[in-house]
Amino acid sequence: DDPELLRRVRELGARLSGGLKELDGIDDVRGRGLMIGAGLAGGDARQVALRALEQGLIVNPIGEETLRFLPPLVIGEGEVEEALEILGRVLD
């Protein structure tokens, strides 16, 4: 019901989606707002999720090659950037 919150969710969702698209190892990004699925280019989603968890990032492997991102709506820009950095390291 809060238009400001919805605007912020759209902005941060666009940043997260855009950042995921730029990462090597991600070949498909889909979703709406902050509810995002990312397809891995031949990767093992379970192993990627475990390595991300070791670095403090919780992602949900929902298929052999798909990760789901579902952060809280109150996430900040810094946390989005940190998540992208962690995932970038994990996918290297």
Contacts in CASP RR format, 6 or more apart in sequence:
PFRMAT RR
TARGET T0000
AUTHOR 0000-0000-0000
METHOD contacts of the structure
MODEL  1
DDPELLRRVRELGARLSGGLKELDGIDDVRGRGLMIGAGLAGGDARQVAL
RALEQGLIVNPIGEETLRFLPPLVIGEGEVEEALEILGRVLD
5 73 0 8 1.000
9 33 0 8 1.000
9 34 0 8 1.000
9 73 0 8 1.000
10 33 0 8 1.000
12 33 0 8 1.000
12 34 0 8 1.000
12 75 0 8 1.000
12 76 0 8 1.000
12 77 0 8 1.000
12 80 0 8 1.000
13 33 0 8 1.000
13 34 0 8 1.000
13 36 0 8 1.000
13 80 0 8 1.000
14 33 0 8 1.000
15 77 0 8 1.000
15 80 0 8 1.000
16 34 0 8 1.000
16 36 0 8 1.000
16 69 0 8 1.000
16 71 0 8 1.000
16 80 0 8 1.000
16 83 0 8 1.000
16 84 0 8 1.000
17 29 0 8 1.000
17 31 0 8 1.000
17 33 0 8 1.000
17 36 0 8 1.000
18 29 0 8 1.000
19 84 0 8 1.000
20 26 0 8 1.000
20 29 0 8 1.000
20 36 0 8 1.000
20 38 0 8 1.000
20 69 0 8 1.000
20 84 0 8 1.000
20 87 0 8 1.000
21 29 0 8 1.000
23 84 0 8 1.000
23 87 0 8 1.000
23 88 0 8 1.000
23 91 0 8 1.000
24 88 0 8 1.000
24 91 0 8 1.000
24 92 0 8 1.000
25 40 0 8 1.000
25 41 0 8 1.000
25 42 0 8 1.000
25 43 0 8 1.000
25 91 0 8 1.000
26 38 0 8 1.000
26 39 0 8 1.000
26 40 0 8 1.000
26 41 0 8 1.000
26 91 0 8 1.000
27 39 0 8 1.000
27 40 0 8 1.000
27 41 0 8 1.000
27 42 0 8 1.000
28 38 0 8 1.000
28 39 0 8 1.000
29 36 0 8 1.000
29 37 0 8 1.000
29 38 0 8 1.000
29 39 0 8 1.000
30 36 0 8 1.000
30 37 0 8 1.000
31 37 0 8 1.000
34 69 0 8 1.000
34 70 0 8 1.000
34 71 0 8 1.000
34 73 0 8 1.000
34 75 0 8 1.000
35 68 0 8 1.000
35 69 0 8 1.000
35 70 0 8 1.000
36 68 0 8 1.000
36 69 0 8 1.000
36 70 0 8 1.000
37 62 0 8 1.000
37 66 0 8 1.000
37 67 0 8 1.000
37 68 0 8 1.000
37 69 0 8 1.000
38 66 0 8 1.000
38 67 0 8 1.000
38 69 0 8 1.000
39 45 0 8 1.000
39 65 0 8 1.000
39 66 0 8 1.000
39 67 0 8 1.000
40 48 0 8 1.000
40 65 0 8 1.000
40 66 0 8 1.000
40 67 0 8 1.000
40 91 0 8 1.000
41 65 0 8 1.000
42 65 0 8 1.000
43 65 0 8 1.000
44 64 0 8 1.000
44 65 0 8 1.000
45 61 0 8 1.000
45 62 0 8 1.000
45 63 0 8 1.000
45 64 0 8 1.000
45 65 0 8 1.000
45 66 0 8 1.000
45 67 0 8 1.000
46 61 0 8 1.000
46 64 0 8 1.000
48 59 0 8 1.000
48 61 0 8 1.000
48 67 0 8 1.000
48 87 0 8 1.000
48 90 0 8 1.000
48 91 0 8 1.000
49 59 0 8 1.000
49 60 0 8 1.000
49 61 0 8 1.000
49 67 0 8 1.000
51 90 0 8 1.000
52 58 0 8 1.000
52 59 0 8 1.000
52 86 0 8 1.000
52 87 0 8 1.000
52 90 0 8 1.000
53 59 0 8 1.000
55 86 0 8 1.000
55 89 0 8 1.000
55 90 0 8 1.000
56 86 0 8 1.000
57 82 0 8 1.000
57 83 0 8 1.000
57 86 0 8 1.000
57 87 0 8 1.000
57 90 0 8 1.000
59 67 0 8 1.000
59 68 0 8 1.000
59 69 0 8 1.000
59 87 0 8 1.000
60 67 0 8 1.000
60 68 0 8 1.000
60 69 0 8 1.000
60 70 0 8 1.000
61 67 0 8 1.000
61 68 0 8 1.000
62 68 0 8 1.000
69 83 0 8 1.000
71 79 0 8 1.000
71 80 0 8 1.000
71 83 0 8 1.000
END
